[in-house]
């Protein structure tokens, strides 16, 4: 399928700019990509994951960890849905987010340590799992009573839009960005966990003379940040591609 896609792009470009034909044919396949991970915790996280990967029993493989991460994210969403009636479910959600980090972050590291990489399979499965996991998590927050459902929906839309931008950049530029402006999945999990603990102390805050739910304030802040990221990187990548693929007169 990837070969057919590259061939179609080649035929299109051959008619517009013949000089691009050789460049596209020599370009590495999509599965060979530059991974860009510049989050605040990336360096520490990488060291921890490498140590853990070397100690994982041989009978556990990356697919097992992917299932663990996905199941834990579903459980985190369910925990948020129960949190309004049982506040201790917020603690359960933190535990689920921890196991989600373990499975979601360690599966790729384990595959690389054992030299069992399957780039196309891993890329596709991991990001479909992330999509369904985000849907479950935002659905749980929408049902929790701690966040306005419309804010949860907007966060989900922003997450999916940012993901689409990232996947398109992977195909068009050969660069897969795992973090934006220092924020990656691990930082988001940490913020959620801290927010869960804060809900026990102060579920509502006063802002500009109004009383607001803590997670509403956090959700709107996150939504604003993701919207700016989408706009910034979309414009940046568009300008870059425009410069790299100028039409010959």
C-alpha positions as CSV (number, residue, x, y, z in Angstrom):
1,X,0.0,0.0,0.0
2,X,2.8,2.4,0.9
3,X,4.6,1.5,-2.4
4,X,1.4,2.4,-4.4
5,X,1.1,5.7,-2.5
6,X,4.7,6.6,-3.3
7,X,4.3,5.7,-6.9
8,X,1.2,7.9,-7.2
9,X,3.1,10.8,-5.7
10,X,6.0,10.2,-8.1
11,X,3.8,10.2,-11.2
12,X,2.1,13.4,-10.1
13,X,5.3,15.2,-9.4
14,X,6.9,14.0,-12.6
15,X,4.6,16.2,-14.6
16,X,5.0,19.3,-12.4
17,X,8.7,19.3,-11.6
18,X,10.9,16.6,-13.1
19,X,13.7,17.3,-10.7
20,X,11.6,16.0,-7.8
21,X,11.3,12.6,-9.4
22,X,14.8,11.4,-8.5
23,X,14.5,13.0,-5.0
24,X,11.3,11.1,-4.2
25,X,12.7,7.8,-5.5
26,X,15.8,8.2,-3.3
27,X,13.8,9.2,-0.3
28,X,13.6,6.6,2.5
29,X,10.3,4.9,3.0
30,X,7.8,6.3,5.5
31,X,8.8,3.5,8.0
32,X,12.2,5.1,8.2
33,X,11.5,8.2,10.1
34,X,13.1,10.7,12.4
35,X,11.6,10.5,15.9
36,X,11.5,13.9,17.6
37,X,11.1,13.7,21.3
38,X,11.9,16.9,23.1
39,X,9.6,16.8,26.1
40,X,10.8,17.9,29.6
41,X,10.9,14.4,31.0
42,X,12.3,12.7,27.8
43,X,15.9,12.2,29.0
44,X,14.9,10.7,32.4
45,X,12.1,8.7,30.9
46,X,14.4,7.1,28.3
47,X,16.9,6.0,30.9
48,X,14.2,4.5,33.1
49,X,12.6,2.7,30.1
50,X,15.9,1.2,29.0
51,X,16.5,-0.2,32.5
52,X,13.0,-1.6,32.7
53,X,13.2,-3.1,29.1
54,X,16.4,-5.0,30.0
55,X,14.6,-6.6,33.0
56,X,11.3,-7.6,31.3
57,X,10.8,-11.4,31.3
58,X,11.3,-13.0,27.9
59,X,7.7,-14.3,27.9
60,X,6.4,-10.7,27.9
61,X,6.5,-9.1,24.4
62,X,5.7,-5.6,23.1
63,X,2.2,-6.6,22.1
64,X,1.5,-7.6,25.7
65,X,2.6,-4.1,26.8
66,X,0.5,-2.4,24.2
67,X,-2.6,-4.3,25.5
68,X,-1.7,-3.3,29.1
69,X,-1.4,0.4,28.1
70,X,-4.7,0.3,26.2
71,X,-6.6,-1.6,28.9
72,X,-5.3,0.8,31.5
73,X,-6.4,3.9,29.5
74,X,-9.9,2.4,29.2
75,X,-9.9,1.7,32.9
76,X,-8.8,5.3,33.6
77,X,-11.8,6.5,31.6
78,X,-14.1,4.3,33.5
79,X,-12.6,5.5,36.8
80,X,-13.3,9.1,35.9
81,X,-16.9,8.2,35.0
82,X,-17.4,6.7,38.5
83,X,-15.5,9.6,40.3
84,X,-18.5,11.8,40.9
85,X,-20.2,9.1,43.0
86,X,-17.0,7.6,44.5
87,X,-14.1,10.1,44.9
88,X,-11.6,7.4,45.5
89,X,-12.0,6.5,41.8
90,X,-9.8,9.5,41.2
91,X,-6.9,7.6,42.9
92,X,-7.8,4.5,40.8
93,X,-7.5,6.7,37.7
94,X,-3.9,7.7,38.8
95,X,-3.0,4.0,39.1
96,X,-4.5,3.3,35.7
97,X,-2.6,6.3,34.2
98,X,0.6,4.8,35.6
99,X,0.1,1.5,34.0
100,X,-1.0,3.2,30.8
101,X,2.4,5.0,30.8
102,X,4.2,1.7,31.5
103,X,2.5,-0.1,28.6
104,X,2.4,2.7,26.1
105,X,6.0,3.9,26.6
106,X,7.7,0.5,27.2
107,X,6.4,-1.4,24.3
108,X,8.4,0.4,21.6
109,X,11.5,0.5,23.9
110,X,11.3,-3.3,24.4
111,X,11.0,-3.9,20.7
112,X,14.1,-1.8,20.0
113,X,16.1,-3.4,22.8
114,X,15.3,-6.9,21.5
115,X,15.7,-5.9,17.9
116,X,12.1,-6.9,17.2
117,X,11.0,-3.7,15.5
118,X,7.9,-3.8,13.2
119,X,7.8,-0.1,12.2
120,X,4.6,0.0,10.1
121,X,2.7,-2.4,12.4
122,X,3.8,-0.6,15.5
123,X,3.1,2.9,14.1
124,X,-0.4,1.9,13.0
125,X,-1.4,-0.1,16.0
126,X,0.0,2.3,18.6
127,X,-1.8,5.3,17.1
128,X,-5.1,3.5,16.6
129,X,-4.8,2.4,20.3
130,X,-4.1,6.0,21.3
131,X,-7.1,7.2,19.4
132,X,-9.6,4.8,21.0
133,X,-7.8,5.4,24.4
134,X,-8.3,9.2,24.1
135,X,-11.9,8.7,23.2
136,X,-12.4,6.6,26.4
137,X,-10.5,9.0,28.6
138,X,-12.4,12.1,27.4
139,X,-15.7,10.2,27.6
140,X,-14.9,9.4,31.2
141,X,-14.0,13.0,32.0
142,X,-17.3,14.2,30.3
143,X,-19.2,11.8,32.6
144,X,-17.3,12.6,35.7
145,X,-19.0,15.8,36.7
146,X,-15.6,17.4,37.2
147,X,-15.4,18.8,33.6
148,X,-17.9,20.3,31.3
149,X,-18.8,17.7,28.7
150,X,-18.3,20.3,25.9
151,X,-14.8,21.1,27.1
152,X,-14.0,17.3,27.1
153,X,-15.3,17.0,23.6
154,X,-13.3,20.0,22.4
155,X,-10.2,18.5,24.0
156,X,-10.8,15.3,22.1
157,X,-11.2,17.1,18.8
158,X,-8.0,19.1,19.4
159,X,-6.1,16.0,20.3
160,X,-7.3,14.2,17.2
161,X,-6.5,17.3,15.0
162,X,-3.0,17.6,16.5
163,X,-2.5,13.8,15.9
164,X,-3.6,14.2,12.2
165,X,-1.1,17.0,11.8
166,X,1.6,14.8,13.2
167,X,0.8,11.8,11.0
168,X,0.7,14.0,7.9
169,X,4.1,15.5,8.8
170,X,5.4,12.0,9.3
171,X,4.4,11.1,5.7
172,X,5.3,14.4,4.0
173,X,8.5,15.2,6.0
174,X,9.7,11.9,7.3
175,X,9.7,13.3,10.9
176,X,7.5,11.9,13.6
177,X,7.1,14.4,16.4
178,X,6.2,12.9,19.8
179,X,6.2,16.2,21.7
180,X,5.2,19.8,21.2
181,X,6.8,22.7,23.0
182,X,8.1,20.4,25.8
183,X,4.8,18.6,26.3
184,X,4.4,14.9,25.4
185,X,2.1,12.1,26.6
186,X,4.0,11.7,29.9
187,X,3.7,15.3,30.8
188,X,-0.1,15.2,30.2
189,X,-0.4,12.1,32.4
190,X,1.5,13.9,35.2
191,X,-0.8,16.9,34.9
192,X,-3.9,14.7,35.1
193,X,-2.5,12.9,38.1
194,X,-1.7,16.1,39.9
195,X,-5.1,17.4,39.0
196,X,-6.8,14.4,40.5
197,X,-5.0,14.9,43.8
198,X,-5.9,18.6,43.7
199,X,-9.6,17.7,43.3
200,X,-9.6,16.3,46.9
201,X,-8.4,19.6,48.2
202,X,-10.0,22.2,45.9
203,X,-12.4,21.0,43.2
204,X,-13.4,24.6,42.3
205,X,-11.4,27.8,41.9
206,X,-12.2,31.4,41.7
207,X,-11.2,33.1,38.4
208,X,-12.1,36.6,37.4
209,X,-14.8,36.8,40.0
210,X,-16.4,33.5,39.0
211,X,-16.3,30.1,40.6
212,X,-15.1,27.5,38.1
213,X,-14.4,23.8,38.2
214,X,-10.7,23.1,38.5
215,X,-10.8,20.7,35.5
216,X,-12.7,23.2,33.4
217,X,-9.9,25.8,33.9
218,X,-7.3,23.1,33.2
219,X,-9.2,21.9,30.1
220,X,-9.6,25.4,28.6
221,X,-5.9,26.0,29.2
222,X,-5.0,22.8,27.6
223,X,-7.4,23.4,24.7
224,X,-5.8,26.9,24.1
225,X,-2.3,25.4,24.1
226,X,-3.2,22.6,21.7
227,X,-4.9,25.0,19.3
228,X,-1.8,27.2,19.2
229,X,0.3,24.1,18.6
230,X,-1.9,23.0,15.7
231,X,-1.8,26.5,14.1
232,X,2.0,26.9,14.6
233,X,3.1,23.6,13.3
234,X,0.6,23.6,10.4
235,X,1.9,26.9,9.2
236,X,5.6,25.9,9.8
237,X,5.3,22.6,7.9
238,X,3.3,24.2,5.1
239,X,6.0,26.9,4.6
240,X,8.7,24.3,4.7
241,X,7.1,22.1,2.1
242,X,6.4,25.1,-0.1
243,X,10.1,26.0,-0.1
244,X,11.2,22.4,-0.7
245,X,8.7,21.8,-3.6
246,X,8.9,25.0,-5.6
247,X,7.4,24.7,-9.1
248,X,9.8,25.3,-11.9
249,X,8.7,28.0,-14.3
